[in-house]
Amino acid sequence: MRTTSDARAARRLLSAALMAVCLALVPNGSVSSTAVASEVADPPPFESWLAELKQEAMRRGVSEETLAAAFEGVAPVPKVLEYDRSQPEFTRTFWQYMDRAVTETRIERGRALLQEHAALLAQVERRYGVQPRFLVAFWGLETNFGDYTGGFRVIDAVTTLAHDRRRADFFRSELLNALQILEGGHISKTRMTGSWAGAMGQLQFMPSTFAAYAIDADGDSRKDIWGSLPDVFGSAANYLSQIGWQGERTWGREVRLPAGFDLELASLATRKTLTDWQALGVRRANGADLPIVAGMEGSVILPAGHQGPAFLVYENFHNILTWNRSTNYAIAVGHLADRLVGLPPIAAERPANDRAMSRAEVLEMQRRLNALGFDTGAPDGMVGPMTRAAVKAYQRASGLPPDGYPTPALLETLYGAGG
C-alpha cells in the first residue's frame, strides 16, 4: 500500500502516541508505587462508575446483552494494579536484552515457521508489501510465536485500569474499544485474553490498535488475532503498511565506525545519505563499503555506548519504533529478521564488565548530575531522554566520549567530580 508522505507522517504520529502510552504501561516504564500513591486520587465507587460507563458504551452501539456478558463478575483486579505500580530494580543492558530476545532456539524455530507458512506469508507480502522475515520476527518478539499471549482477561484488566485514576482517560477509551470488539463478534470474552495492560493476542495489539488495523484475512467475518494466522499476519502487515513500511528496504545494519568518529553524529535526529556516511568512513561490520542507494538516508546509533556495536538504521527502523518505542526492541526485531534468513550475528564483542545499573545507582547519578548543573529533571531512577542528554553534556564538558550512555564507570567518575 502506498501513501503520501504527509499521510504517513500523520498516521505515524497517531500510532506513536498510542504506542508510547502502551510502552509506558510495562514495568520498565511505570513509576514507583510511592510516587503513584501520592499523586493518584481515589477512584469513584466502582458500581456507579460502571453504570455510567455502560451508558456511554450503549451510546456507541454496544448492546445491553454484550455489556451484561462482558461485565458479569467483573471487579477491579488487585494484581493488575500491582503490576501497574511496579518498577524493576535493574534494567537490562543492550547485551542482556539481546541475549533474551534473539536466542538460537528462537532463530531455529523462526526459520522453521518461516518455511512452514511460506505460502501464507508470500500472499500477505504481495498484498501489503511487508517481508515475511519481519512478520515472523515481530511474532517471535511479541509472544514467542503465539506461545505467550498473556493470562489476563482483557475486559477485567482494562476495566481495572479505566476505573483507576492514574491513566483513566486512556484506558476508558481502550475499554470502549474492547467492548465494541466483543459487540462485533470477533472474539468471546473468555478467549479475549492478553497482558495485564490489555495488549491482546499473538500480536499484543491494544484494543484501539485492533480497531484501527486488524483485518479479517481468512474470510470468516471475524478479526481473530488470537487463533487465526491469516488474521495475525494480515493485521500486522496492514498496520506496518499503513504507517509507511518500505517493502523494498531493510531496517538497517551493523556498521564499523572509523577512528575519531564524531560521536555527536550518533543520533536518530541526524540523518545523512549513505553516500555521506560512506565519505565519513562508515563501513559495513565486515569492513566492506556501504550498499549505496541513491537518496537513501540513515542514522548511526550506539545502543550500548561508544564501546558497543554501531548500527546504521533506515526508515523501517523508525517504523519498528512506531510499533514499540524501545531502541533495543527495534534492533532485536531487525536482527532477528536478519538471522532468520542466514545473516550473521552481531560482530562487535561483548564487554567483559557488562552490568546493568540499579535504580538506586541511576538515582544517584541523576542527583549528582543535577548538582553539577547538568539537568536530568526530577531524579526518578529511570534513564530517559533528559538523563541521556545530561550525561552527554557532562561527558562533553569532562573530555569523555560523548555517547550519552550511563554506566557504573561514569557514576564512579561523578563521585570523583564531587557532585
N, C-alpha and C positions, 0 to 999 in steps of 0.2 A: 504494500500500500504506500502510495506516495502522498506527502503533504507538503504544503508550503512551509518555509522556514518560520514564518510568523505563527502559523497554526501549531507547528511542532513546539515552538517556544511556549505558547500558551498552555498546551497540554502538559508540557514538562513542568511548568510552574505549578499547575494544579496537582499533578501526580506527586511532585516533590513535596508539596505542602502536606498531602495526605501521608506519604511515606515517612516524612520527617517526624510527624506526630506518632506514627506507629512505631518507629525506631525508638522514640523516647519512652515507649512503654516497656521495653525489655529491661531486665535488671541493670545492664550496663548504662542505661540512660535515665534511670529513675533517680529520685532524690532520696536523701536519708529519711528514716522514719521520724527522727527528731524534728527535722525541718518541716515535714509534712504535718506533724501533729500541731505545730504552732501556726500554720498558715491556712489549713483547710477547715472551713466551718462544718458544723454538724449537719448531716443530711436531713431532709424533711422526713416525716413519718412515711414508712415505705408504702403502706396501703393507699394513703391519699395521693402520694406521688404516682403510684402505678395507675390509679384510676384516671388521673389527668393524662398520663402518657397514652393510655388506651384510647382516650378520646381523640388525641392527635393522630394516632395510628389509623383510626377509623376514618378520619377526615382525609387520610392519604390512601384510602381504598382497602385497608386491611379489614377483613370481616370479623364479626364477633366470634364466629366459630374458630377461626385461626388464632385469635387472641386468647380464647379460652384454653385451647390446646397448648399454645406456646407458654403460657404463664401458669399452667397447672403445677402446683407445688414449688414454684419459683420463689426464692428468698435470697437476700444478699449472701454471697459465699465468702466466708472469712478467709479461706486460702487464697482467693483471688486478690483480696485487699492486702494480704501478707506479701504476695509476690509483687504487687504494685508498689509497696513501700520498701522493698528490699534493695540492698545495694551491696555488691560483692566487695570483699576486702581487697582483692587483687584483680587487675585487668590483665588479659593475656598480651604478650608481646606479639609482634608480627610473626615470628617463627613459631611460637606456641599456637597461634591461631591457624597457621597453615598446616601444622602437624595434625591438627584435629579435622581440618576441612578437606584437605586433599591427601587422603591416605591411599596406600597401594590397594587396599581392599576396595575402596570406593572407585578408584580408577578402573580396576579389573571388572567390577560389576557394571560400571557405567559403559564400558566398551561392549560388554555382552548385551546390555539393554539397547544400546545404540544399534546393534545388529538386529536384535530381536524385533525392534519396532521400526526398522528402516523404511518400510513401505509407508507407514502412517506418518512418520516424521518427514519423509520426502513430500508427501501430499501437503502437509502443513507448510513446509518451506515454499512450495510452489504458490500457495495462496497468500502467505504473509511475508515471505522474504526473510525468515529467521532461520539460521543454520541449525541443523539437528543437534550438533555437539553443544551448542549453547543452551538449547531447551533441556537437554539431558543434564547439563551442569547445574542449571537453576533447580531442576527437580531433585538432584542429588544433594545440593546445599540446603534446600528448604526443608525437606522431610526424609532425607536418605532414601530417595526413590519411592516415596509413599509409605515407608515403614513407620514413621513417627509424625503423625498429623495432629497430635495434641489430644489430651484426655478430658478436656472440659466441654460441656455442652455450651455452645456459643451463646444461646439466649440467656442462660444462667450467668455466664461470665460477663457479658456485655451489659446485662441488666444491673449487675452489681456495680460496675464501673460508671454506668449512667446515673445511678442513684447517688453514688458517692460524689462529693463536691469537687474533687481535685481536677478532674477532666470531664465534668458533667456534660458540657455542650457537645464536645466531640463524640463522646460515647452515646449520648442520646441520639445523635444523627446515625451512628453505626447501628444502634438497636432498631431504629425505624427501618433502616435498610434491611437488616436481618429479618424483620417481620415481613417485609414485602417479598423477600426471597421465599419464605415459607408460604405466603399467600400465592405466589406464582407456582407452587407445586414442584419446585426444583429439588427439594430435599425434605425429609421429615425432621422433626425436632430431635429425635433420638440419634439420627445419623449426622445431624448438623454439629459436628464436633470440631474443636480447634484448640488453640493455645489459651492460656489464662487471659490473654488480652483480646481474644476474639479473632485471631488470624486463623483462616479456615482451610481445610482440605489439603491436597497434595501440593498446592502452590502457596499455602499460607496467605491467601488473599483476605484482606479486611472486607466486611460486607459492602462498604462503599466502592471498593475496587472491583468486587464481584459485580455490583450493579452496573458499573461503567464499562467493564471489559470482558466478563465471562461470556462464553458463547456455547450454543448447542451444536456441537460438531457432528454428533452421531445421529442426529435427526429424531430423537425420541421426545422432543418438546421439553426437555429438562436440561438445565445447565449444571452438570454434575461434576464438580472438581474434586469430589471425594472418591468416586469409583469408576469414572469413565475416562480412559486415557485419551480418546479423541477430544473430549472436552477439556481435559487438563492441558494437553499440548496446544490445542487450538486457542484456549483462553490466554495462556502465557504468550503465545506468538501474537495474538491480537493486541494484547497490552503493549508488548515491545514495539510492534509495528506502529501503533498509534502514537507512541512517544518519540518516534523517529529513528528506529533501528535501521542500520545500514547493512543490508544483507550481503553486500559485495565486499565488506570490510571486516577486519578482525577487531579485537578490543585494545590491543597494544602488544608490547613485547618487552622482555628484559633487555637492558642495554648496558654497555660499558661506557663509563664516563672518562674523559681524558684527565690527566694530572692537571691540577689547578682549575678545574671546572668551577665556574661561578655558582655557588650554591643558592644565591638569590634567584637564580633562574628555575630552581626546582620547586615548582608550584603549579597547581591546576589552573591558577589565574594567568599563567604565562603560556601562551600558545605561539608556536612557530611552525613554519613549514618543515617538512622532512629535509628539504634541501638546506634550510638554515641550520637545523640540528647537525646535519652531516658536516657542514662547514665549521661548526663549533667543536668537532671532534667526537661527537657521539656516534657509537658504533653498536652493532648487534653484540649480544653477550659473547659470541664466539669470535669477535673481532672483525667480522665482515661488514661491508658497507650497509647502510640502511636501505630498505627497499623503497626507492624514491617513487612517489606517486604525485604527479603534478597537482599543486594546490592543496594537497592533504596536509593537515596540521596535527600537531600532538603536543603533549605536555610531559615534562620529566617530573617524576615523583620519587620520593625516598621514604617508603613506609616504615623503615627501620633506622632512619637517620643516615648520615653520610658513610657509615661503616657497613651498612647493609646493602641489599640489592637496589638497583635503579631500574625504573620502568619508564618507557615512553608510551603514553596512553593516548588513545584516539577517541573519536566521538562516541563509539559504542561503550567505552568505559563510563562516560557520563550518563549514558542510558542505563547502565547497570546501577549506577549511583541513584538514579531516579527510583529504581526498584527498592534499593536498600542503601541508605546514605552512609554506609561504612566503607572506608577505603579498603580495609582488609577483606571485607566480603567481596567487593568488586574485583579485587585481584584474584581471590580464590575462585570465583566463577570463571574468570578468563583463563586462569592457569589450569583449572580442572578441564575446561573445554579443550584446551591445547593438549593436555595429557591423554584425553580420550581418543585423539587422532594421532598419537605417537610422537608428539613433540617432546623435547627433553625436559627434565626437572630444572628447577632454579639453579643457575650456575654459581651464584655467589655463595661463599662459605658462611656457615652459621658461626657467630662468635662463641667462644667457649664460656663467656661470662654472661650469656643472655639471661636476664632476670626481669620479671615484671616488678613494677613499683607498686607498693601498697597504697591504699587511700591515705594512710597517715603520712607516708613519705611525700605524696603529691601535695597534700595539705601543707606540709612544712615547706615544700618548695614554693608553693604559691605565696605563703606568708613572707618568706624571705625575699622573693622577687618584688612583692609589693613594697616591702620595707626599703628596698634599694631603688625604688622609683620605676619599676617595670610592672605595669598594671595587668594583673591577671583577672581583675574583677573580684567579687567576693569569694574568698577561698572556700572550696567545696570538696576538695579531694578528687575531682574529676578533670581529666585533661580535655579541654575544649579549645575552640579557636583562639580565645583570648589568652589562654595559658600558653599555647604554642607560639603565638605572636610575642608574648613577653619573654619566653625562653629564647626565641630567635634574636630579639633585641638585646638581651643580656649577653648572648654568645657573641654577637657582633661587637658590642662595646668592650668585651673582655678579650677579644682576639681569638675566640674559639670558632671552629667551623659552624657557620650559622644555618643549621639544618632544622631548627625548631623542634628537635626531638628530645623530650625529657628522659633522663636516665638516672640511675642511682649515682653514677660517677659525677653527673652535673650537680646533684644535690650536695655531694661532698665539696665541690668547688664553691657552692654557695655558703656552706658552713665556713669555709676559709675566707670568704669575702666579708663575713661579719654581718650578713643581712638578718 
